[in-house]
């Protein structure tokens, strides 16, 4: 049996980009790639224009689905982490300051994401996490599937 938790941790530690799926008020799916940071509790953070469609969607519906995967891996070898999350726009200067400290290359101030500023800071709190695996028979790919992993509260 594969060590799914260790594989998922490795992906989360090494991949900088995520795809965030939201739903428009009309019920249409909307995917957005973002550069993200992650804290020790696996909360996912990113900064986006408050008028982008995904930002508007989050204000209307906090349920998001995030996929983090290495898109440079050859076909058939890829693994990804899937996160069901509740997402919010952060409104506290103190909390945004903590987010900015996660990545030492961040040089902006929290005030750059509040008030009349164009960009906002978003926090996705994981509810459930999965990693993908594949079934093969005699070396032939049959199907892929997700395996839930317990990374929360570890």
Protein Blocks (a to p, Z undefined) as FASTA:
>chain_A
ZZfklmmmmmmmmpmbdcdddddfkopacdddddddddfkopacddddfkbmklmmmmmo
mcdcdddddfkbcehiaccddddddddddfbfklmmmmmmmpmmbcbdfklmgcjbfbdc
dddddfbdcddddddeehiafbdcdddddfehZZ
